[in-house]
Amino acid sequence: MARIDDYSNAFNIALEELKTKDIQRVASASGGAFSEADGVSYLEIPFIERLARITLPEGTFEDLNAGGEIPIQEKVLILHYLNSATGLKPTNDWITYREVPDGSFYYQAFVSRAINPLKGVFGENPDILQELAPLLKGEPVEEGDVGFLFKPFPHTPIKLILWRGDDEFPPEGNILLDRAIIEYLSAEDIAWVSGMVVYRLMGLARQKSAK
């Protein structure tokens, strides 16, 4: 597991890289929005269900929906996405994680961070996923018994798909990725961001059960 120092180093490196780029071009290529006032640049980028604002050159992050700071793991993912932004739009060509470059190497991490939690929490009752997914701007898809499309970032949609279990077989789940994602995120980052969507849903499920 990465230490906070590792995230801090990754953040500093990625932020310095972003500062060398044409921020207006980055905003356009990433599906974000650019604004400028009094010599300060603002880049806003949708991240799952929220909107993150980066202020440059300071490099501060703000969650415009909930307010306050953004966790450093999420900052690093956002910076990696922005720094890699090519402007490639979603292709509607869906691939599995194993088809991602280096996906085989990180596959077990992907399963433990995303697939297993998805099946463990929602496999026995996928109807809960149907109820909660719209809260993260999930859009229903006709795949599996229950399936939803999410956009962690504007150009990197993913699909969460569940199949109900029965007397013979346990519930199954899968996550499909638009092929465009490999232009924006590494295999490790894809595992992290997929898990973040699932864990957001798990958090909503806990809140629901606590009521």
C-alpha positions, -999 to +999 in steps of 0.1 A: +000+000+000+013+034-009+024+057+019+012+093+022+048+104+013+045+085-020+013+103-028+029+136-018+058+130-041+035+119-069+014+150-064+043+174-065+057+159-096+024+159-114+016+194-103+049+207-116+042+190-149+008+206-152+023+240-146+044+237-177+014+231-199-010+254-217-038+252-191-065+264-216-055+236-239-055+211-211-090+222-201-103+217-236-086+184-241-098+170-208-134+180-210-129+206-183-134+244-182-109+272-181-112+307-166-088+334-156-089+365-134-062+388-120-034+366-133-048+335-116-060+305-138-088+282-128-093+247-142-126+229-134-129+192-141-158+168-133-147+139-111-173+112-106-203+131-092-184+162-081-166+192-097-130+199-088-114+233-092-076+237-095-062+272-089-029+279-106-001+286-102-008+279-065-019+244-072-048+243-047-077+220-051-113+226-041-144+204-042-170+228-056-199+205-045-191+197-010-165+224-003-132+219+014-101+200+003-099+169-019-080+138-007-045+136-020-050+102-038-078+119-058-057+149-065-030+127-080-055+109-102-069+142-114-035+155-122-025+123-141-057+126-161-051+162-169-015+158-178-023+129-202-053+146-218-052+142-256-087+153-264-097+118-274-134+113-268-149+080-256-148+054-284-177+031-273-152+003-277-154-016-244-125-036-231-117-055-199-090-046-175-067-073-188-067-055-221-052-024-206-014-021-210+001-037-178-034-047-168-023-083-162+004-071-137-021-050-117-051-073-122-052-086-087-052-051-073-080-042-097-100-072-085-094-064-048-101-027-051-131-028-074-145-061-086-147-079-052-162-049-033-187-045-061-198-081-058-195-082-020-218-053-013-242-053-043-241-089-056-268-102-033-291-072-039-283-054-071-315-034-068-297-012-043-272-004-070-301+007-092-313+030-065-279+045-056-262+048-090-281+079-102-267+097-071-232+094-088-247+103-122-248+067-132-267+059-164-284+025-168-271+002-195-287-030-208-260-053-198-260-080-171-290-081-147-281-046-135-256-023-153-246+013-151-223+036-169-203+061-148-179+089-159-150+092-134-137+118-158-154+133-189-135+111-214-131+079-194-165+062-190-167+028-172-195+003-168-203-016-136-222-048-144-239-073-120-255-107-125-278-121-099-269-153-082-291-183-079-291-217-061-263-229-083-241-199-089-230-170-068-235-134-080-210-121-105-198-087-114-175-070-139-162-036-149-157-026-185-137+003-197-140+025-227-108+020-247-101+057-245-092+054-209-058+040-218-049+073-233-055+091-200-047+068-171-021+041-163-032+006-153-026+014-116-046+046-119-075+028-136-076+003-107-077+032-083-104+052-100-126+022-106-124+014-069-132+049-060-165+047-079-173+014-062-164+028-027-185+059-033-214+036-039-206+015-009-206+047+013-240+056+000-252+020+008-239+024+044-257+057+048-289+041+035-287+012+058-280+035+088-312+054+083 
